[in-house]
Amino acid sequence: MREWGIGMAGQGRVRFGIFEFDLAARELRREGVPVRMQAQPAQVLATLLEHRGELVTREMLRQAVWGAETFVDFDGSLNFCVAQIRAALGDSAESPCFVRTVPRRGYQFIAPVAAVRRDWVWPAVAAAVCLAFALGLVGQRWWSAHGPVRIAVTRFDNETGDPSLDRFADGLTDSVVADLTVNGAGRYGVIGNAAILRGPRERRDLLAIGSSLRARYVILGQVQGDAAHPRILAHLIRLPEQTHLWVTRRDDLSLADRPRAEAETAQRIAAEFARHLNSPPLAGN
């Protein structure tokens, strides 16, 4: 899958954007100026570059950087390494240009990479790659600023302890997605079917949701109480700062007619959130 001639031994130099990295010496340069990086973060970056475009699992990084040694806090050490790489590259987990986090699995180097050659052809190729990358970043940032706002709707959590309400919670989630889509009328995009949105609450990572789906807002829902006296809560949260913008609450719900209750509740949630999403203070975010 590697389109440039770098062996598994990690020899040679590569260029990505305004950066150049010596895989043998583990040295990073920005526009020719050395960028200080500790040994272990440099080894992690080298491993990601050697597997450019591929998922590099946390276990692969452990073997490549720390080998068979035992570490009490491997997760903390790896997180530190990735954080230092992002700081050196001016990257971010929320809007990655170089290193993308694959939640609970590992990392992926996503920027175009070119080998540094000594002949006259490769500088031109590298410059073209850098130009294409820069244009891609401009396009991505323009879309973020001017394209439709993305809203992710997570699966409503059934917190009643009654499995019979799982189907109601799922149906309510789908109805909220449908009603928001109708209310949006092209002003914002609604995402409700991504796998990352369907996981259990204890494994839910809002920053990962925002990063992987490029979502500016996320909706969290809760079904509480019991079948006789259910209570619905829906939270509108702005990412990446995770600020609560609005909460819709319904306590007067009867499940005697569940399809009707589902439809009415979803319409109320979508209508209230649409008003806040379309208001001028939020539209500029």
N, C-alpha and C positions, 0 to 999 in steps of 0.2 A: 504493500500500500504506500510505501515511501516513494515519492516522485523525484527525490534528489538523492545523490549518491553518497549517503552516509552509512557506514557499516555499523554493525551492532557494537563494535568496540568504541564507538563514539568519537572518532577522529575527525578533524577538520573544523571549519568555521561555518556558521550559518547566519543568515540575516533575516530579520523580520521587522517590518516597519522601520523605525529609526535606530533599531538595536542590532548589535552583532554579538554573537556568543561563540566562544572558542570551546568546543566540546572536549578537547584534550586537556586544556589548562583550566577549564571551568571558570572562564573570565567573561564578564558581561561588559559591553561598551555601549554608550548612548552617543550617537553621532561622533564616534571616535574617542569619547571621554570615558575612562574606566568608571564603572559603577560598583561600589563596594558591596559584596555579598558574602556571607559566611559560607563555610564549606558544605554543610548539609543542605541548605536551600539551593546552592549552586548545583549539587548533585541531583536534587529533585527536578530542577529546571532542565538539566541535561537529559534526564530520563524522559521527561514530557516531550522534549524536542525530538528525541530519538524515535518516539512513537507518535509523532505529530498527526493529529486528526483521529487518533484512536483513544479509546477509553483506557486509561492507566489506573488499575485498581489500587486501593490502599495497600493491599498485600504485595502487589508488584513493587510499589515504592518502598515498602518496608524491606523487602529482599534486596533491592538495588542499593539502598542507602545505608541501612543498618544491618543487613545480612542476618545471621543467625543469632545475633546478640539479643538479650532479653531487656525489654524496656517497660518500666512500670507505667509510664505515661506516653506510649507511642502516639496516641491520637493527639495529645497536646503538642508533641514534638513536630508531627506532620503539619498540624494546623499552623504552628509558628512558621514553619518553612514556607508554606503557601502564602501566608500573610506577608512575609518578607519579599517573596517573589513579586507579589502584586504591588507592594510599595515601591520596589525597584523599577517596575515597568509602568507605574502610574495606572494600574488596572484596578478593577473593583469586582467584587463577587456579584453585585446587583446588576451591573451592565458590563459583563466581561468582554474585552477585546482580545485578550490573549489566553487566559486560563479560565476555563469553565468548570464549575463544580457539578458533578453528577451525584446528587444526594445519596448518602450512605454507600456509595460505590467507589468513587475516586474522582479523577480529574482528567481534563482533555485540553490539549493545546490547540486552539481553534484558528489562530492567525496564519496567513500564508507564510511559508518559509522557503528560502532559497539558499543553496550552497554558495559559499564565497569562493570564486575561482580567480586564478591569476591572469587568465587571458582576457582580451578586451571585450569578448562577447558577454561574459557573465555580469560585469557591472551594469550593462544596459538591461539585461534580463532582471537583475535585482532591482534596478530603478523602476522598471515597469511593474514589478510585483509590489513595490512600495507605493507607487502611484495608485495602482488598483486598490490596494488595501486602504489608502487614505480616502479615495473616492467612496469606498464601501462604508468607511466610518462616517463620512459626511452624509451619505444617504441614510445610514442608520439613525444618526442624530436628527436629521431633518424629519424622518418618519416619526421619531419619538416626540418631536416638538409639534409636528403638524398633522400627523396621521391620527386615525381614530384611537381614542383611549381604550385600552384593553381592561376588561373586568373579569376576574376569575371567580367562579362560584364553587366553593367547596361543598362536599356532601354534607347535608344537614345531619348533625349528630343526634342519635336517639339516646337520650340520657335518662329515660324512664325506667330502664331495666326490663321493659316489656318487649320481647322480640316481635310481637304482633304489630308494633308500631314502626318496625324497620321499613316496611313497604310504604307507609305513609310518609316517612322522612325522605325516602328516595323520590317518591312522587312529587313531594313539595319542592325538592331540589330541582327536578327537571322542569317543573312549572315556573319557578322563579327564573330559570335560564330562558325559557320561552317568552315569558312576559317582558323581561328586560330587553330581549332582542327586539321585540315588537316596539317597545317604548323608545329604544335607541334610534331606530329608523336610520341607521348608518352613521350616527354621531359617535357611537362607541361600539367596540366589538366585545362579545360575550363568549367566554370559554367555560364550558361546563363538563366536557367529556374527557379531559386529559386524565391520565392515570394518577398523576401526582395529586389531583384534587379529590380522589376517592379513598385515600388511605385513612386509617383511624386517627383520631385527634391527637393522641399521644406521640404520633410519628410525623405530625404535620409541621412543616418548616415554611413559614410565610415568606422568608427571604428567598428560599429556594424556589417557591412558587413564582414570585415576582421575577426572579432572574431567568428561570427556564421558559416561562410563558410570556416574558416581557409585559407583565400585567402592572398597571398603575394602581389598581384597586383590587381588593379581594373581599368577598362576602362570606362570612361565617354564620352558620345557622345552628340552632339548638332546639330540640323537642324535649320539654321537661314535664314534670308532673306525672300524670298517669292517663290512661285511656278515658277515664271519667272526667278528669279535670286537667286537660293538657294546657301547656303554656309554650308559646313559640317566641323565640328571640332570634333576631337577625342583625348582624353587625356589619356596617360598611367601614372598611379600613383602608387607609391610603398607604401605599408602599413607596419607598422602602422603610420610611420612618415608623410604620406600623401605628399610625395615628387613627384613633376612633373618630369617625366623622358623624356617624348617626347610628342609632339603634332603634329598630322597630320591634315592638312588643305586643303580643296578643294574648290576653288571658280569658277572653270571653268565647272561647272556641268550643264547639260541640262536634263530636265525631260521629253523630248519629248518621249523617250523610257525609262520608269521608271524601268522595270526589268533589262535592261542593265546598267543603271546608278547605280542602287543598287548593282549589282554584281561587277562592276568595282571599285566602291568606297570601298566596303568591302574588295576586294582583295588588294587594295592599303594600307588600314589601317592595315590589317593582316600582310602583307609583311613587312611594316616598323616596326611594333611593334615586330614581330618575330625576326628581326635582333637585336633589343635592348634586348629582353628577352634572346637571345642565346649568347649575348656577354659575355666575361669572367668577367667583373666587376659585372654584375648582377647575373651571374650564382652562385656566391658564397654567395649571400644574402639569 
